Amino acid sequence: MNPRVSRNVNLFAAALFVFGGLICAGLEVYLTVKPADSKESQYIKPQPDKLGCVKALQELGFETKKPSAYIVAGHSHNLDESPKELVDRASLGIAACKVPMRTFCMGEECAEPGISFTLDFSDGVSKPVAAK
């Protein structure tokens, strides 16, 4: 092959590699700066599973009750257990329910001695209107 042709082929290959490298670097910067897409749809919100929440709390040793259609209350009177373990179990249960916590109280001076909390299932749900 002619040295001049060989040199032109090498220059073309080098320019191709430099151009490809610049494209890859630009893509890297774009993907690093661009915020991640939301995994959940903005239009379809998952409905909280109240029955699953109650079962999870019961499996963790909490007594549950439903004072209204949109609230689940959990409590444990076991003060013999270490406070850290009680809070750990409560945190696990509250996180499993995936709804906001309305109230939390721990100790002997609460309405119910021990640990008690209420979870609010009314997020985004229209509440019934009282009849007049």
Backbone hydrogen bonds, N-H to C=O, Kabsch-Sander energy under -0.5 kcal/mol:
donor,donor_aa,acceptor,acceptor_aa,energy
6,S,2,N,-2.6
7,R,3,P,-2.3
8,N,4,R,-1.9
9,V,5,V,-2.3
10,N,6,S,-2.4
11,L,7,R,-2.5
12,F,8,N,-2.3
13,A,9,V,-2.5
14,A,10,N,-2.5
15,A,11,L,-2.5
16,L,12,F,-2.2
17,F,13,A,-2.3
18,V,14,A,-2.5
19,F,15,A,-2.5
20,G,16,L,-2.4
21,G,17,F,-2.4
22,L,18,V,-2.3
23,I,19,F,-2.1
24,C,20,G,-2.3
25,A,21,G,-2.4
26,G,22,L,-2.4
27,L,23,I,-2.4
28,E,24,C,-2.2
29,V,25,A,-2.2
30,Y,26,G,-2.3
31,L,27,L,-2.6
32,T,28,E,-1.7
33,V,29,V,-2.2
34,K,30,Y,-2.4
45,K,43,Y,-0.7
50,K,48,P,-1.0
53,C,49,D,-2.0
54,V,50,K,-2.5
55,K,51,L,-2.3
56,A,52,G,-2.3
57,L,53,C,-2.5
58,Q,54,V,-2.3
59,E,55,K,-2.4
60,L,56,A,-1.3
61,G,58,Q,-1.4
62,F,57,L,-2.5
63,E,75,H,-3.0
65,K,73,A,-2.0
68,S,71,I,-0.7
71,I,68,S,-0.9
72,V,119,L,-1.9
73,A,65,K,-3.0
74,G,117,F,-2.7
75,H,63,E,-2.2
76,S,115,I,-2.2
79,L,77,H,-1.3
86,L,82,S,-2.1
87,V,83,P,-2.6
88,D,84,K,-2.5
89,R,85,E,-2.6
90,A,86,L,-2.5
91,S,87,V,-2.8
92,L,88,D,-2.2
93,G,89,R,-2.4
94,I,90,A,-2.8
95,A,91,S,-2.5
96,A,92,L,-2.0
97,C,93,G,-1.4
98,K,94,I,-1.0
99,V,94,I,-0.6
102,R,118,T,-2.7
103,T,118,T,-1.1
105,C,116,S,-2.8
107,G,114,G,-3.3
110,C,107,G,-0.6
114,G,107,G,-2.4
115,I,76,S,-2.3
116,S,105,C,-3.0
117,F,74,G,-2.4
118,T,103,T,-1.8
119,L,72,V,-3.1
120,D,100,P,-2.9
121,F,70,Y,-3.7
121,F,119,L,-0.7
125,V,122,S,-2.1
